[in-house]
């Protein structure tokens, strides 16, 4: 493909993304699956253009005074110092020639952008993000504009972190122990198709961001416990609990999505885990009391903006309000399932206080029999760098603070 044809395809993809709720990476896979003529270099260049437009949408739109896919691509080229007119000729499957208005905007001096534009976040979230980060808002938002690293969690039921690091090195994959998670590994550079590797298929590790690994570790799962993973999804944290419990005890993983629980069952078999039972919530409800209930609540996903940059532009106040209602409902359901003296953990991959500490405070107002625990006291695992930043009464992670996805976790004990 010519450079101009690549640009037009990027514009087409961005237009398609505006009509779907699919994540960008999944949409790209589907797009290229039926367009085999695009080679690997073409796909890589087009994907980079699409992701860059999503990550820098606010500043690109500000530069052109428009947020159409075509305007975003033109602004990106302008920022890169490319010869835009030579690429926008209308020939060779490339974009149509520049309009008079586009040429005028390109030649005009840009105005000074407001903070939400340089920070690349929706203006409607300004107050919430300032609540979350205060004077560090600028640095925090800048960190969200970079690609996220790939982290894996070693399955200690099958192997050790050192053994996996050695095996990956023999495959030419650069990696090192994760900064804080005791069983985490951070990958560097090209990793190939690691999910198809014999090492992965043997159950030696699972893909999991370090923040999620830390949250699972903070729950203090141990052998013989009975744990409920409410809204478990595909069960990454259930698998982490099972390893910490040395495959002894009981874990009940519940979710409304049967396909996610089916994936967990496959992952459990690969990991050699036998203590996880799954329960689709449309087929039944958990019963009895549990030593610990982990509510991995559906949320805005604002903590995953590095991986899914399109989410920041799809989020609306109405969506946040709806999610808060779901979060409250799950917490209320969980409250009656915790045994006296047992623990309730609440987690999201959100950075918004309205979904995090506000929900915990509202829960305590409704359920005064639950008291906050200091999660820092649950760390209890020596690492080269000690406890992670953001760990105190609760755990608040972010790319700038911890080098991980944005994440929140709080713990409560039932009196």
C-alpha positions in Angstrom: 0.0 0.0 0.0 1.1 3.6 -0.6 1.5 6.0 2.3 -1.6 7.8 1.0 -3.6 4.6 0.9 -2.6 3.8 4.4 -3.9 7.2 5.6 -7.2 6.7 3.9 -7.6 3.3 5.5 -6.8 4.9 8.9 -9.5 7.5 8.2 -12.0 4.7 7.3 -11.2 2.8 10.4 -11.6 5.9 12.6 -15.0 6.5 11.0 -16.0 2.8 11.7 -15.0 3.1 15.3 -17.4 6.0 15.7 -20.3 3.6 14.9 -19.3 0.8 17.2 -18.6 0.1 20.9 -15.9 -2.3 20.1 -12.4 -1.7 21.5 -9.9 -0.4 19.0 -7.7 -3.5 19.0 -10.6 -5.8 18.4 -12.0 -3.7 15.7 -8.7 -3.6 13.9 -8.4 -7.4 14.0 -11.8 -7.7 12.4 -11.0 -5.0 9.8 -7.8 -6.6 8.6 -9.1 -10.1 8.7 -11.3 -9.3 5.6 -8.7 -7.1 4.0 -5.9 -9.5 3.4 -4.2 -7.2 0.8 -2.8 -5.1 3.7 0.6 -6.5 4.6 2.1 -6.6 8.1 4.0 -3.3 7.6 0.8 -1.7 6.3 -1.2 -3.0 9.3 1.3 -1.8 11.8 1.5 1.7 10.3 -2.2 2.0 10.0 -2.8 0.8 13.6 -0.2 3.3 14.9 -2.0 6.1 13.1 -5.4 5.0 14.5 -4.1 4.6 18.1 -2.3 7.9 17.9 -5.4 9.7 16.8 -7.3 8.2 19.7 -4.7 9.1 22.3 -4.3 12.6 21.1 -7.8 13.3 19.9 -8.4 16.4 21.9 -5.2 18.2 20.8 -5.5 17.1 17.2 -9.1 18.3 17.1 -8.2 21.6 18.7 -5.5 22.2 16.1 -7.9 21.7 13.2 -11.1 23.0 14.9 -12.8 19.8 14.0 -12.8 16.2 15.4 -13.7 14.3 12.2 -11.4 11.3 11.4 -10.0 13.2 8.4 -9.3 16.3 10.5 -7.5 14.2 13.2 -5.3 12.5 10.6 -4.4 15.9 9.0 -3.5 17.3 12.4 -1.3 14.4 13.2 0.6 14.8 9.9 0.9 18.5 10.5 2.4 17.8 13.9 4.9 15.4 12.3 5.9 17.9 9.7 4.7 15.8 6.8 3.9 17.2 3.3 0.2 16.9 3.6 -0.7 18.2 0.2 1.5 15.5 -1.4 -0.5 12.8 0.5 -4.0 14.3 0.0 -4.2 14.2 -3.8 -7.2 11.8 -4.3 -5.0 9.4 -6.3 -3.9 5.8 -5.5 -6.7 5.1 -3.1 -5.5 8.1 -1.0 -7.5 10.8 0.6 -9.3 13.5 -1.4 -7.4 16.8 -2.0 -7.4 19.4 0.8 -10.3 21.7 0.8 -9.9 25.5 0.9 -11.0 25.5 4.5 -8.5 22.8 5.5 -5.7 24.7 3.8 -6.7 27.8 5.7 -6.7 26.1 9.0 -3.3 24.4 8.3 -1.8 27.8 7.5 -3.2 29.5 10.5 -1.4 29.9 13.9 -3.0 27.6 16.5 -4.6 29.1 19.6 -3.4 28.2 23.1 -5.1 24.9 24.2 -6.9 24.6 27.6 -5.8 22.1 30.2 -8.2 19.4 29.2 -6.9 19.5 25.6 -3.2 19.1 26.6 -4.3 16.5 29.1 -6.3 14.6 26.5 -9.4 14.0 28.6 -13.0 15.0 28.2 -13.8 18.4 29.5 -16.7 17.0 31.5 -14.3 15.0 33.6 -12.2 18.0 34.7 -13.6 18.3 38.2 -13.5 14.5 38.8 -9.9 14.2 37.7 -8.8 17.1 39.8 -10.4 15.4 42.8 -8.4 12.3 41.9 -5.0 13.8 41.3 -5.0 17.4 42.6 -1.8 19.3 41.7 -0.5 16.2 39.8 -3.3 16.2 37.2 -1.0 17.3 34.4 1.7 14.7 35.0 -0.9 11.9 35.6 -2.7 12.7 32.3 0.6 12.9 30.4 1.4 9.4 31.6 -1.9 8.1 30.2 -0.8 9.1 26.7 1.9 6.4 26.4 1.5 2.8 25.5 1.1 0.4 28.5 3.7 -2.3 29.2 2.8 -6.0 29.1 2.8 -7.7 32.5 2.3 -11.4 33.3 1.6 -13.2 36.6 3.5 -16.4 37.2 1.4 -19.4 38.2 3.2 -20.6 41.4 1.1 -23.8 41.3 3.3 -24.9 38.3 6.6 -22.9 38.4 8.5 -20.0 39.8 9.1 -16.5 38.6 12.9 -17.1 38.2 12.1 -20.2 36.0 9.7 -18.3 33.8 12.2 -15.4 33.4 14.9 -17.9 32.4 12.5 -19.6 29.9 11.5 -16.3 28.3 15.1 -15.2 28.0 15.9 -18.4 26.1 13.1 -17.5 23.7 14.7 -14.1 23.2 12.1 -12.2 25.1 13.5 -9.4 27.3 11.8 -9.3 30.7 12.4 -8.5 34.4 10.6 -9.0 37.7 7.7 -6.5 38.1 8.6 -3.7 40.4 6.1 -4.6 43.2 3.9 -7.6 42.5 5.6 -10.7 44.1 4.8 -13.0 41.2 4.8 -10.5 38.4 7.0 -10.1 35.3 7.2 -7.1 33.1 7.9 -7.8 29.4 10.1 -5.5 27.3 10.3 -5.0 23.5 8.8 -7.5 21.1 7.1 -10.5 22.7 5.9 -12.2 19.6 2.7 -14.3 19.9 3.4 -15.2 23.5 -0.2 -16.3 24.1 0.4 -19.2 21.6 3.7 -20.3 23.2 4.2 -23.7 24.8 5.1 -21.9 28.0 1.7 -20.2 28.1 -0.2 -23.3 27.1 1.5 -25.2 30.0 -0.2 -22.8 32.4 3.1 -21.2 33.6 1.7 -17.7 33.5 -1.3 -15.5 32.8 -1.4 -12.0 31.3 -2.4 -9.5 34.1 -1.5 -5.9 34.7 0.6 -5.4 37.8 -2.0 -3.3 39.5 -4.5 -6.1 39.4 -1.9 -8.5 40.7 -1.2 -6.2 43.6 -5.0 -5.9 44.4 -5.3 -9.7 44.4 -2.3 -10.0 46.7 -3.7 -7.4 49.1 -6.8 -9.7 49.7 -4.6 -12.1 51.7 -6.0 -15.3 50.2 -4.6 -18.4 52.0 -5.2 -22.1 52.0 -8.6 -23.4 53.2 -10.5 -20.1 52.7 -13.9 -19.8 51.1 -13.8 -16.8 48.7 -16.5 -15.3 46.4 -15.3 -13.4 43.3 -18.4 -11.4 42.4 -18.4 -10.0 38.9 -15.4 -12.2 38.2 -15.3 -11.8 34.4 -12.8 -14.2 32.9 -11.4 -14.7 36.4 -7.9 -13.3 36.4 -8.1 -12.6 40.1 -9.8 -15.9 40.9 -6.8 -17.6 39.4 -4.4 -15.5 41.5 -6.4 -16.4 44.6 -6.2 -20.1 43.8 -2.4 -19.9 43.5 -2.1 -18.0 46.8 -4.4 -20.7 48.4 -2.1 -23.5 47.0 -5.2 -24.9 45.4 -6.8 -25.7 48.8 -10.2 -24.3 49.8 -13.1 -23.0 47.6 -13.5 -20.1 45.2 -16.9 -19.3 43.7 -16.7 -17.0 40.6 -19.9 -15.3 39.6 -20.7 -13.1 36.6 -23.7 -12.2 34.4 -21.6 -13.2 31.3 -21.6 -16.9 30.8 -19.0 -16.7 28.0 -16.5 -15.1 30.4 -17.0 -17.8 33.0 -16.6 -20.4 30.2 -13.2 -18.8 29.5 -12.3 -19.0 33.2 -13.0 -22.7 33.2 -10.6 -23.1 30.3 -8.0 -21.0 32.0 -8.4 -23.0 35.3 -7.8 -26.3 33.5 -4.6 -24.8 31.9 -3.4 -23.5 35.2 -4.1 -26.8 37.1 -6.6 -25.1 39.4 -9.4 -27.3 40.8 -10.9 -25.2 43.5 -12.8 -22.7 41.3 -16.5 -23.2 40.7 -18.4 -20.9 38.3 -21.9 -19.6 38.7 -23.7 -17.5 36.0 -25.8 -15.0 37.8 -28.7 -15.5 35.5 -28.8 -19.2 36.6 -28.6 -18.7 40.3 -27.2 -16.6 43.2 -24.3 -17.3 45.6 -25.4 -18.7 49.0 -23.8 -19.2 52.4 -21.1 -17.1 54.0 -17.6 -16.5 52.8 -14.3 -15.6 54.4 -13.8 -13.0 51.8 -15.9 -11.4 49.0 -14.1 -9.7 46.2 -16.3 -7.2 44.2 -14.5 -6.6 40.9 -17.1 -4.0 39.9 -18.0 -3.0 36.3 -16.7 0.5 35.8 -15.8 3.3 33.4 -12.4 1.7 32.6 -10.7 5.0 32.9 -7.7 3.3 34.4 -7.2 1.4 31.1 -7.0 4.5 28.9 -3.5 3.6 27.7 -4.7 0.3 26.4 -8.1 1.5 25.2 -7.7 5.2 24.4 -11.1 5.3 22.7 -12.9 4.8 26.1 -12.1 8.4 27.2 -14.1 9.8 24.3 -17.1 7.4 24.7 -17.6 8.1 28.4 -20.7 10.2 29.3 -22.0 11.5 32.7 -25.0 9.3 32.2 -22.8 6.2 31.8 -21.0 7.0 35.0 -24.3 7.5 36.9 -25.5 4.1 35.6 -22.3 2.4 36.7 -22.4 3.9 40.2 -25.8 2.3 40.6 -24.5 -1.1 39.5 -21.5 -0.7 41.9 -23.8 0.1 44.8 -26.0 -2.9 44.0 -23.1 -5.3 43.9 -21.7 -4.0 47.2 -25.1 -4.4 48.9 -25.4 -7.9 47.6 -21.9 -8.7 48.8 -22.5 -7.4 52.3 -24.9 -10.2 53.2 -22.4 -12.9 52.0 -19.5 -12.0 54.3 -19.2 -13.9 57.5 -18.7 -12.0 60.8 -15.1 -11.2 61.0 -14.7 -11.8 57.2 -13.6 -9.2 54.6 -15.2 -7.4 51.7 -12.9 -6.1 49.0 -14.0 -3.5 46.4 -12.0 -2.9 43.3 -12.3 -1.1 40.0 -10.1 -0.3 37.0 -11.3 3.3 37.4 -9.4 6.5 38.5 -12.6 8.4 39.3 -13.4 9.1 43.0 -17.1 8.9 42.2 -16.7 5.2 41.4 -14.1 4.5 44.1 -13.9 6.1 47.5 -17.3 7.7 47.1 -18.9 4.3 46.6 -17.1 2.9 49.7 -18.2 5.8 51.8 -21.8 5.4 50.6 -21.7 1.7 51.3 -20.5 2.3 54.9 -23.3 4.8 55.4 -25.8 2.0 54.4 -23.9 -0.7 56.3 -22.4 0.7 59.5 -21.3 -2.8 60.6 -18.4 -2.7 58.1 -15.2 -0.9 59.0 -12.3 0.0 56.7 -9.1 -2.0 57.1 -5.7 -0.5 56.3 -4.6 -2.3 53.2 -1.0 -1.3 53.7 -0.9 -3.8 56.6 -1.9 -6.5 54.2 1.2 -6.1 52.0 3.4 -8.5 53.9 5.6 -9.5 51.1 9.2 -8.3 50.8 10.2 -6.9 47.4 13.2 -5.0 46.2 11.3 -1.8 46.3 9.0 -2.4 49.2 5.2 -1.6 49.1 4.0 0.1 46.0 3.2 3.8 45.9 -0.5 4.6 46.4 -0.9 1.9 49.0 -2.2 3.2 52.3 -5.7 2.9 53.8 -6.7 1.9 50.3 -4.8 1.3 47.1 -4.8 3.9 44.3 -2.7 3.1 41.3 -2.0 5.1 38.1 0.6 5.1 35.3 2.4 8.1 36.8 2.3 6.9 40.4 2.9 3.2 40.0 3.7 2.6 36.4 0.6 0.4 36.1 -2.9 0.8 34.8 -5.2 3.0 36.9 -6.7 0.9 39.6 -8.5 1.2 43.0 -9.0 -1.3 45.8 -10.4 -0.9 49.3 -11.0 -3.5 52.1 -13.6 -3.7 54.8 -14.1 -6.1 57.7 -17.5 -7.2 58.9 -18.0 -6.7 62.7 
